[in-house]
Amino acid sequence: MDYIKDLRKHVGHKTLLIPHSVVIVLKDDRVLIEERSDDGMYDFPGGAIDVDEDAEEAAKRELLEETGLEAISIKFFRLYSGNITHYVYANGDEISGVDAFYIVDRYLGKLTPQISEVNRLFFMDVDEIPLEKLNPRNKQVIQDLKRYLPTLVV
């Protein structure tokens, strides 16, 4: 992600507006959770969209990089932005995200965490995910999933 590194050389830790693609992987009624290696919080596979990259393709790329899974079926879920996507990394870098979420229910591959970003990967029932392990955006995502999961046609 040289683009963001190059920007950081000029702006330091100031808040950057960054577009992200994020993936909710469903297995039965459980969701794939990744425990982040930088802060131990729970998150979903995803990351920044590269310059000129299609958002859906970025979601597939991030899913493969962070989990070892290849999306077979992918559908747009929701867009999140605003205060709930403001995040301060451990190194002090700040971002405000515009986060496109996708749902994947069919995939290939073996769960393999990306060592540099992910401590572990596991499936969990949405009702059992501890809210204290989620940032504000992910708390909203879980609320939305609880409301819409019964109606999603995936």
Secondary structure, DSSP 4 states (H G I P E B T S, - for coil): -HHHHHHHHHHTTS-EEEEEEEEEEEETTEEEEEEETTT--EE-SEEEPPTT--HHHHHHHHHHHHHS-EEEEEEEEEEE-SGGGEEE-TTS-EEEEEEEEEEEEEEES-----TTTEEEEEEEEGGGS-GGGS-HHHHHHHHHHHHHGGG---
